[in-house]
Amino acid sequence: MDGTVHGARAVAIVGPAGTGKTSLAEAMLFAAGACPRVGAVDAGSSVGDASPEARARCGSTELNLMRFEWMKEGYALIDAPGSAGFAADAEMALAVADLALVVIDPDPARAPLVEPTLRRLEALGLPHALFVNKIDQARGSIEDLLAALQPLSAAALVARQIPIRAGERVAGFVDLALERAYHYQPGRRSEQVPLAAHLRNDETGARFHMLEQLADHDDTLLEQLLNDEAPSFDTIFGDLKRETAAGLIVPMLFGSALNGFGIRRLLKMLRHDTPVAALTADRLGIEGAAAQVFKIAHGSAVGRLALARIFGAPLAEGAELCGADGKPTRTGSLFALQGAATTKIVRAEPGDIVGIAKVDAVQAGDRLGTAGRAHAAAPSMRRPVTNCALAIAVEDHKDEVRLSTALNRLVEEDPALHWGLDEATRETLLHGLNDEHLAVVQARLKRRYGVAISVRPPAIAYKETIRKAVTQHGRHKKQSGGHGQFGDVIIEIRPVERGEGFRFEEKITGGAIPRQWIPAVEQGVRDAMMRGPFGFPVVDVAVALIDGSYHSVDSSELAFRTAGRIAMAEALAAAAPYLLEPVAHVTIHAPGSAVSRITSAATSRRGQVLGIAPLEGWSRWDVIELLLPEAELPGLEPELRSLSQGMAHHEARFDHLAELSVKLASGMIQRTPVPA
């Protein structure tokens, strides 16, 4: 922050895509006076989502960091992308937050969309609250929404408000803790109004239910309720704060980010109930002064920044940091962040989120001591499974080196991105979460680094093998003046069990081939296996060298290698070769309502369903295990999303090679580039 605000608290804003998370952050900034007007994501005027990629999609494509002060206390906002393709960008940042604010739609039918978010927060042990956005568009009841949401949460959902309706429209709310009624005022703070008589019974019942939920974890409050005693405000607010911080309850409020409804009430809840940074340090196992790095960012104006949250003690510009290995490093400039804007500061207070310059050896996930002593390494965060890949090449060969530099920087920023050379197909592959994710990476390559790439689906790593045993003679004889070349071999080849690979034996008797040239024959055989009759590598073949002859002058290592290659190439063509395709073991996590559609889609892709089982700890979610040819994997992720309201996702790993039918083999060979 600016050095005058102490103990800043960090609130992560999370939830499904399209619920208005960035709009809510904008409304909070405006209500707190941190910006002069409410920015609009659709209009491209928001503090968050400032990158061209985010503005082009009218949605978050990366982590947004913002800050504000409210009632003389500092807050850092971590606005996490909701789209599956960009969710990994916030994974490490969520861990350093004090509380997560889960933004949802008011439609009960869309409630299942939030379950993956809630389960992840539970796994992190991160306290959280719900904010029902777009309440002015609600048609169903809060009771129906709670009934749909509760099975999705391990902790009790506690409604802190009930709506006041004017016909079909939500016009305000009743605060159940304070027993006060408020009417929304567009663009202004809500107006307190008398609690109408017709709401009294609803308010009394809803408030008593809220108190009962709190009493589940407070024996004193339970006794008061049993004795019909009215608990004090201090008791109620104390329980709300304690039980939220402990993850025993999940409070729920509502409002409208675009109209500013309920925003100040939300800010007051955050001020009262958000745990302080010291509690988060305890949860993370941080003792003393430390900086927890959660992301690396490359900016054109300030260069490379390590984004970190500060715990335990202030951090000054030029201070010495100490990694888990005990090696010291000195900070460069410190920067406060407000969306894409950076402001240089000389000191960061505990709880602040800052950018640290000139710490090139520091990586995301590092925990750095800020008081001259090393910290234990932070627990490693889970890495997302990347199932989408593209074969890439620069459009201009002069950009080869620049491409490597640019990709390495993007990979450093994005834990869901990696790239490298595929040894089987000799292609450079770029791996990401889905097609949308990789499309944004391409746009960033072009915009930030001026590197344009061409892309295509990766080649499938088909293999070849044989059906029958063959004996084959191979001779290489060449005379062109001086020493000639002579190599003569006879080999036997036969198929072996799938997965056994390649075996070479020599059964030479009587010195038909001198022993020093037998390795050359094996190498020639291997050369021929790199490209079989169909143009693909050959596997699962045993070869025996059984006879041959040599010339005392003209025979050489090169001659016998060539003879071995000739013999093997002719033997493979005569041994009834056929194609093998790689088959993946695919695990799909999906809501139960989409399982039948997904299994039908998998079957249409030549998939073999192995089993379906409930996903442990989840509400009406299933795990589908199946075998699927790798040639059918492209396009699977978007199809799964379209069949499941965007919720299903999959993991795939190579399982085995399987024979490809003659009909399919013909089509695959025509469509698949042959490795060089």
N, C-alpha and C positions, 0 to 999 in steps of 0.2 A: 504494500500500500504506500502511503506517503510518509511513513515513519511516525505518525502521530496516533495511529489506531493500533491497539494491542489485542492480541488474542483473536485474530480473524478466524471465522468459522467457514468451512467449505461445504457447500451444498451441491450435490450432483443432480442434474435434471435429466431424467431417463424416462423411457417408455417407448411404445410402438411408434413407428413412423406415421407422420401425419396427424399426431394428436396436438401439435402446437407447442412443442417444448421451447423452441427458439422464440416464438411469439411471447410465451410466458416470461422468459428471461428478459425480453425487451420491456414488457409491462412492469416487471420488478425494478429494472433500472430506472424507468421513468418515474414510478411511484416514489423511489428513494431519492430522486433528484440527481441521478448520475448521468442522465442524458436529457437534452431539452425537449425532445419529442419522442413519441413511440415509433420506433422504426418498424417497417413492414417487410417481411421476408419476400412476399410476392413482388413488391415494388423495388427490391434491391436496396433498401435504405436501412436495413437492420445493422446493429453493431455486430451480432453474430452472423454466421453464414456469409462472410464477406468475400470469400474466394470466388473467382469466376465460375469454377465448377459447381459450387453450391448455389450460386445465383442462377446459373443456367438450369438447374434442376429444381429450384425453389424448395430446397431441402438440404439438410446438413450432410456434408461429405467428409467432415473432419471434426475433431474436438474443438469446441469454442470455449474460451476462458474469458470471464468477465468479473467485474468487482464493483462493489458499491458500499456505502455506509447507510445504516438505518438506526436511528435513535442512538447515535454516537458509537455504534459498534460496526466492525468491519466484516464483510462477507465476500467470499470468492465463489463464483458460480462456475460449475463444470457442466457445460451443455453437451450431452452425449448424443451422437447420431443414433437415430432409431432404425434406420434401414439396415438389414442384415449384412449388406456389403461393406458397411463402414463401422459396425458396432465394435470391432476389435480395437479401434483407435482409442476407445475410452476405457479399455479393460484395466490397465494399470492405474489410470486416474481415479477410477471408482474406489480403489482400495484406500486412497488417502483422504477420501471425503469423510466428513463427520456424519452426514445424513444424506439419503437419496430421496428426492421428490419425484414420485412416479406419476407422470401425466397420462391421463386416460380420457377416452371419449365417454359421454354419458349414456351411450346406447348399450343396454345389457347384452345384445347380440354380439357386440365386439369385445366383450369382457375377456374371452379366452386369449385374445392377442397379447395380453399383459403377462400371462403366466411365465413365459421364459424369463422375462425381466425380474419378476418376483422371486423365482427360484434361484436366479444368479445372485441376487442381493442376499438371500438367505444363506447361500453357500459362502459368501464373503463375510457374513456376520455383520452386515452394514445396516444400521437402523434406517427405517424408511417410513414415509408417509405418502398418501395418495392425494392427488389434486385432480378433481373431475373438471376438465376444461370444457368450454363451449356449452356451459350449463344453460345459456339462453336458447340453445337449440334442442334441449332435452325434451323428449316426448314421453318416455317411460318414467317410472317412479324411482326414487333413491332406494326404496326397499327392494325393488326388483334388481337394481344394479348391485346392491350389497349381496343379495342372494346368489347372483351369478358370480360374484368375485370371491366370496368367502372360501369356496372349495379350492381356489387357486393359491391360497395363502396359508402357511403353517401357523401364523400368528393371527389373533382375532382382529378383524377390521372394525374400527371404532368410529362411527359417524359423529363428528363434532358439530354438525349443523343439520338442519332440516330446511327444505326450501319453502319460500312463501310464493304462492302462485297467484297470478292475475289471469284468470281464464286458463289457456293452455301454456302461458308464458311464465317462466320463473322470474319473479320481480325482486326477490330479495332472499334473506335467510334469517333463521333464528340460531344464535350461538347458544348451544346447549349448556356449556360450562357457565356462561354468564347469565343465561336466561334473558337475553336481549334480542330484540328484533331490529333488522336493518333492511332498508330499501336501497336497491342499486341506483346510482346516479351516473349516467354515462359521462366518462371523462373526469369524474370527481369521486371523492371518497364517499362511501355509503352513508346514508342518513339513518340515524337511530330513530325508530318509531315505536309507539306503544305496541305491546304484544296483543294482537287481536283476540277477542274472546273465542272465535271459532278455531284458533290455533292452539288454545290452551291445553286441550286434552292431548293433541298430537305431541306438543312440546313436552308435557309431563311424562308421557309414556316413553318417548325417545330418550329423554334425559335419564330416566330411571334405568333404562336398558344400558345406556352408556356407563352409568355408575356401577351397575352389576358387572359389566365387563372389567372395569377397573378393580372392583372388589375381589375378582378371581385371584388377584395377586397382592391384596392388601387386607389382612384379617381385621384390622381396626375399622376400615371403611365397611367391610362386610357386617361387622357387629352393629355399626351405626344404622345401616340400612335395615337390618333385622329388627332394630328397636325403633324404627321410624324416626330416627334423628336426622336432621338436615346437616350434611357434611359442610365444612367451611370451604370457601374458595381456595384457600391455601392447600387444603387436603386434596381437592380435585386437581388443581393445577400441578401440585407436587407429584401426584400419581401419574398424570399424563406425561410429565417430563421423564420421570424415572422409568416408567414402563416402556415408553417409546425408545429411550436410550438402550434399554436392555433387550429390545427386540421382542418384547412380550405382546405388544399391540402395534397396530398400524393405523394411526389416525387418518381420517378422510375429511377433506374440505372440498368446496367446489367454487367455481367462478367462471369468468370469461376473460381470457388474456387480451383479446382484441378490443373489448369494451372496457377493460379495467375493472371488471366486477370481481369483488372478493380478494383483490391483490393485497391491499393493506392488511386485511385480516390474516391472510397467508403469511405476510411478513412478520406480523406479531406472533403467530404460532412458531415460525422459524426462530425468532429471537428467544422465545421462551424454551422451546423443546429441542433445539439442535444441540447435540453434545459439544463440549469444548474440545479443542485440539489435543489436550492432554489425554483425554479418554481414547481418542483415536490412536495416539501414540501407544497407549497400553494395549489396545487391540492388535496393533501391528508388531508389538514386541520391541518398540523403540525405547531405549533408555538414554536419558540425557539429550544433549543437543545433536540434531541430525538434519540432513536434507534428504528427503526421499524423492529420487528422480523417477518420473513416470512417463516422460516422452522427450524425444529429441525433435527439434524443429529447425528447418533451414529457411531463413528469410533473406530476401534480397537486401534489406536495409541494415539489419544487425547481424547477419550471418548465422552461424550455428548456435542454437540455444539449448541448454539442458533445462527442461521445465521441471520444477521441483516444488514440494511443499516443505516449509521450514517448521521444525519442531524443537521445543525445549529452550531455545535461546535465540536472540537476534543473529542475523547474518549480515556482515558488512562487506561492501565492495573490497576486493583484494584479500579477503580472509582466506586462511588455509583450510582446505578440506582434506579429509583422510578416508580412503576407501577401505574395504574389508581386508585388502592385502597389506594395509599399513602404509602404502605409498602416498605421500602428500601431493596435493595439487592446489594451485592458487586460483581463486576465482578472478574473472575479469569483471566487466560491468554487470550490474544487476538491472533487470527490467521488470516493471509492472506491465501487465497485459490487459487490454480491453478490446476483445475481438482481434482484429488484425493490427491494431495500433499498439505500439510499445512506448513506454515512458521510462527514461533512465532514472534510477533511484540509487541512493547511497547505502541504504540499509533496509533489510526485510525483517519484519517482526515475526515471532512465533505464530504459526497458523497461516501466514501469507503463502500465496502461490506466486512464484517469480520465475523469470528466465535468467539463467546464469550463462554468461558468455565466456569463451576462451577456456573451456574445460573439455578439450577434444577427446581425451581418453575416457570420459564418463559416458555411460550408456544408460538407456532406459532400464529401470529396475534396480539400479545401483543405490545403495544406502551409504551416505557419506557423513562421517562425523564432522561437526563444525566447531568442536572445542579441543582440537588437537589429539583426539583419540579415535581409534578405529572402531567401527560397529560391526557386529556380526552381519554377514551377508543377508540381504532380504530374501524371504522365500521366493522361489521362482514362480512366476505367474504362468498359467496355462497358455499355451500357444494355440491359436485357432487352426482348425483343419482347413487346408486350402484345396478345394476340389476342382477349381476352374483353372485352366491353363491355356495359354496361347503361344504358338511358335512365332517368334518375332525376328525381324531383321531391319536394319536401318535402310532408309530409302536412298541415302547418300553414303557411300562407303567411307567418306572422310569423317563421318560422325561415329565411327566404331569406338574410338577411345572415349569420346564424350558420352556415348551411350552407357558405357560401363560406369563412369563417374556419376552420371545422373541416376542410374538405377541403384547404385550403392547408397546414395543419399536418400532416395525414396524408401529403400528397404530399412534404413536406419530410423526413419520417421514412422514407418507403418509395420507393426508386428505381423500383419496378415499378408505381407508381400514378400516373395522371394523369387530368385531367378538363378539360372545356371544352365549348363550344357547337359543335355540328355545323351548319355553314352550310347544308348541303343539306336537312337534315330539321328544323332549328330545335329540336333536342332537346339537353338537357344530358346528356353522355355521361360515364360513369365507366369508365375503362379499367384492366384488371388482367391478371394472368397466367392465371387460370382462374376457374371458378365458386367454388371454395373460397376463393380469395384475396378475391374481391369480397364473399362472404358474411361474412368476418371484418371487412372494412372497414365493412360496414353495422352489424355488432355494435358496433364501436368508436365509430362515429358516435353511436349511441344511448347507449352507456354513458358515454363520456367527455364528450360535448358535449350530450347530451340532444336530439339532432336525429334524428327518425324520417323515413325516406324511403320512398317507394313506388318500385318498380322494374318494368321490363318490358324485353323485348328491343328493341333499337334498330330504328327503321323502316329499311327498305331504300330506298336512294336511287335508285328507278326513274326513268327518263326516258322521254320520248315523242319520236317522230319521224314522218315521213310517207313514203308510197310514191310519190306522183305530184305533178305540177305542177298548180297551180290559179290561175286569175285571179279575183279577188274585189273587188267594189265595197263600200265602207263609207261610210256617210253619218251624220253627227250634226247634227240640226237641231232647235233648240228656241227657241220664242218665248214669253216670259212677261212682256211689258211692258218698255219700254226696249230696251237692246241685247239681241239674242238670241245664239244660238250656232250657228255654221255651219262644218262641216268636211266635205269630200267628197274621198275618195281612191279610187284603183284600184291594187291591188297584184298582183304575181305572186309566188307562192311555189313553190319546188321543193326536192327533197331534194338533199343534197350527200354526199360521202363521209364514212363514219364517222370521227368525230374532228375534222372540219373546223370544227365549231362553228357560229357564226351569222355571216352576212354580210348587209349591207344596202347596196343601191345605189339611187341616184335617177336616173331617166331622164325627168325632166320636161322638156318642150319648150314653148316659147311662153309661159312664165310662168303655166301653169295653176295652180300653187301658188307663192306667193312663197317665196323661198329661206329666209327667216327662220323659216318654220313647218315646213320639212322635218325638222329635228331632233326636233320634237314628234311627227311621224308615226312616226319611228323609235322614240321612247320608247314610244309607244302599242303598237307591234308587240312591243317587248320586254315590256311589261306583260302582253300576252296570252300570251306564251311562258312566263311564270312558272307558269302553270297551264293545261295543255292540256286536251283533251276528257276525258281519263281522270283529270285532277286532278294530274298530275305535270309538272315542267318539261320544256320542249321543247328539243331540241338538233338540230344538223346540218341546218339549214334556211337557204336563201338567199332573201332577200326583195328585190324590186325595186319601187320606187314609180314607176308608169308614167304616171299621169294623175290628174286631179282637178279641183276647182273651188273657188272661194272667194267670199266676200261682202265687199265693201269695208268694211262696218260691223260685221257680226256675226261675222266670222271671228276666231279667236284661237288662241293656243298651246294652251289647254285643249281647244278644239273639235277641232283637228286631232289632238291626242293621243288624244282619245276616238274619233275616226273611225278612226285607225290601229288602235286596240285592237279595235274592232268588226270591221273588215275582216279582221284577222289571226285572231281567234277563229273567224269563220265559214269562213275559208279552211282552217284546220287541221282543222276537223270534216269538210270536204269532200275533204281530200287523202289519204284512207285512212290515218289515224293508227294507229300500233301501239306497243307497249311495248318498251322496252329495259331489260335488267337488268344491274347491274354484275357483272362476273366477276373473280375474284381469281386471281392467280398464287400457288399454294401450294407451299411447300417443306417436306417432311416428313423429319425425321431419325428413323430407326427401326432396331431390330435386324433383321437379315435374316430371322429366324424369324417375324417378324410382317408381312413385306411383303405376302404374298399376301392376308392377311386385311384389311390396310389398303387395298390397291388395290380389293378387292371392295367395301369400305365406301365408298370414294370414288366408285366407279362408281354405287352405289345412290343417292348424293347428286348425281347428274348430273355427276360429275367426268369430265374427260378427261385421262388419264395421258399426259404428254409424254415421260417417260423415267425410268429407274431406273439409278443408278450407285453403285458402292461409295463409302463415306464415307472419304476419304483419311485414313490414319493410325489408323483405328479397326479393331477386330476384328469382322468379320462384321456391320457396320452399313451401311445403304444410305441414299441420298438419293433421295427420290421427288419428281419435279416434276410438277405437274398444274394444270389450270385448273378452277376450281370456282365456281359462282355464289355470290355473297355471301349469298344467301338460305339457302344450305345450310351456311354456316359455324357458326351457333349449334349448340352441342353437339358440334362436331367434336373439340375438345380432350379432353373426358372419354371420348369413344369411342376416340380414339387410345390413351389411357392404358389403357383396359380391354382393348384388343387387344394390348398390348405389355408387360404387367406394370408399367405405369406409366412406361415409359421413353421412348416416342415423343413428339415434340413438333413443332410446326409454326410456320411464319411465313407470313403472308399479306399481300399488297399488291395494290391495285387494278391491274388489267391493261387491261381494255377493257369496252365495253358490247356486249351481244349481244341479238339479237331474242328475245323471249319468245313461246313458242307460244300460240295462242289459248286452249287449254285451261288451260295454266298461268297465263296472264295473268288469266283470269277468277278463278281461285282466289287468286292473289296480291293482286289488287285488293281482294277481299273481306276478306283477312286483314291487310292492311297499312294502318296509319293514313296518311291523306293529309296531307302537310305543309300547314300553315296559310299 
